[in-house]
Each structure stands twice: as C-alpha cells, then as structure tokens.
Amino acid sequence: MARPSGIAFLLAQLGAHTADRFGARLAELDLMPAHVGVLRIVGQNPGLSQQALSERLGALPSRVVRLVDELEDRGLVERRRSTTDRRNYELHMATSARERLGAVMAAVGEHDAEITQGLTAAERKTLLTLLGKVAAEQGLNPEAHPAYGSRRRPGST
C-alpha cells in the first residue's frame, strides 16, 4: 500500500479515524466527545461557572449551555447556585455520577490503547510529546476541540 506523501494528510486521516472511533465508543455510553471535555474540565475545576467553562473551551456560551443541559439530564453534572454571587451557577460533578464516570475514563483509556496499539510505551511517549509540540506551535488550545463548535479566532473567516 502506498503511503501518503505528507504529514498533514496523514495527521488529518488519523484525526478523522480517531474521532470516528472515539465517537462510536462514547455513543455506547450515550455521550459525545464534547461531553467528555466538559466533564474533564468540570471535574478538575469544581465550582467553575458556565461562562468560565465557555472561555476555557473556546466555545460559544450557547453551545456550553446545551452541553451542560445534556450532562445534567444524564445525571453527570449539577448546577448549584453560587454562594458568592446568587446571579450565577457553579458547575459540579454529580455525586451519583461516580460509576458512570469510571466507564467514561475506561473508554478513554481503551481508545488511547487501541489507537496506539502498534507502538511501544516509549514511542507513545515520544508521539505525545511531538504532537503536543506541533499543537503548541500552531497555537492550539489544549482544552478546546472542534467538537465544541469553537469560536472563530480573530482574523479567521
């Protein structure tokens, strides 16, 4: 089989394949990739406001409201009235979500293992480092993903 001639093509091909496989894996849990990103950030930052979450994700506030609504309906995230500003709500992981979150984390780990199964542990570490370096050089936000319906960057069309 002929190899693609460019790195960008191969990254695009792998990105599409990886995203499709991850989406299918999460669909079994009634989730989308964007949900997992929200869960990760809320889990690491309990009490974060929806506005702050929107800024962290680089997503439109209306998109974040929809994602949080969906996660709240699934019993994974809770909105709690802020104790410092009653006009705002803080986001927290639902106390009843522990088992479901374990399944999500297992799916993430299984996905990484499946996608990199042809690599040694050292090669995985090198790949992660190199991809992180490329992403940083391109000015990509490590917390944002196209699945969030990202805001356009200034100067983009």
ZIGI-V493260 format. One record per helix or strand. SS is the DSSP state (H for helix, E for strand). FROM is the first residue (numbers start at 0). TO is the last residue. If there is no record, write none. Layout:
((SS FROM TO) (SS FROM TO))
//
This chain:
((H 6 26) (H 32 43) (E 47 48) (H 49 56) (E 58 58) (H 60 72) (E 76 80) (E 88 92) (H 94 114) (H 120 136) (H 145 147) (E 149 149))
//
